[in-house]
Amino acid sequence: KCGQGSEYSITFESPIDSLNEFSKEVSIDFYLFQETLLHNAKLVIEISGEKIEYNWHGKAITELSQITNEWTKVNYIYPLPKNYFSGQEIKIYLYNVSNIPLYMDDVNIEFKE
């Protein structure tokens, strides 16, 4: 759950050196429950480290699903920056500053070549 004073969902965090250096994209699947579309929540992919320019990408949840009041499966494929393996850490999470709660479950993250 995120929103209503808890801006961040549970976060996937991984050191980049533990990933496949030949990965070109990350596929993110999860189930989403949203009561309304009147929020500005985002699915965030964040890549950071001393040897890479900070990379923050936010995809609007309403662009991924327009379905309300039921659980729906969402998939998003994010093309990784060419130099992502120079980073130290990748984080994936929902970010929601609104007072409208969003729910996320059964998250599957896969790095693909």
N, C-alpha and C positions, 0 to 999 in steps of 0.2 A: 504494500500500500504506500502511496505517496500523495502529498497534498495535505491540506488542512493543518499546516504548520510543520509538516515533515516533508521537506522539499525533495529529498532523495529516496529512491527505492533501494533495495538491497543492490549492492554493486559487485559486478564481476571484476576482479583485479588480477592481473597476471604480469609477471616479469616477461618482457618481450623476448629475452634470450631463451626462454623455455618453449617458445613457439617455433614452428617451422619457418625458417628464413625465406622459403620460396612461396609462402602464402601471398596471394594477390588480393584476397577479399575475405571479409568475415560475414557469415550468414547468421542472423539472429532470429530465432523463432521463439514466440511466447504466446500465451493466452492473455487476453486483455479484457477487462471489464470497465466500462465507463458509463456513468449514468447520463451524461450529457456531453455535447461537443463544445460547451462554453468554457474551455480551459485553454491554456497555452502550453501544455505539457510537451516534452520532447524526449525522444530516445537519443541518448548521448553516447558518442564514442570519443574518448579522450586519450591522446597519446602524448607522453611527456618524457623528458630526459635531458641530460646536460648537453648531448651532442645532436639534438634535434630541435627545430622550432616547435614550440608548443602547438598542438593540433587539437582543436575542439570542434566537433561536428554535432549539431543538433538537428534531428529530423522530427518535424511536427507529428505528433501522434494522430492528429486528425487527417493527415495525409496518408497514414497507414491504415486507418479504419474509420469508417463513418457509422459503424454499428453501435447502438447504445442498448443498455439494459439487458445484455446477454454476453456470455463469454464467447469470444471470437479469437481464432488463431491468426496471428500476425507474423509476417516474415519481412525482414529487411536485409538487403545485401549491400554492404558498404565496401567500395573499392579502397583498399589500403593505399596510403601514399607510398610512392616508390622507395622512399628512404625510411619507412617506418621501423625497420630493423635496427636503425641507429638509436632509437628511443630506448628507454629503460622500462617503461610500464604502460600498459593499456588498461583502461577502465571502460566499462559499459554499464549504463544505468538509465533509469527514468528520472527526469527532472521536472518537477511540477510545483510552481510557486503559488498556484491558485488555492482557493478554499474548497475546491471540488476534488474529492478523492478519486484516484485511479487505482486499479488493482492489476497486478501482474503475477502470473503463475507459470509453472512448467517451462522455465527458460532453457533453451538449448542454443549454445554458441559453438560455431564450427568455423575454423580457419581453413580456407581452401586455396589450392594452387591454381 
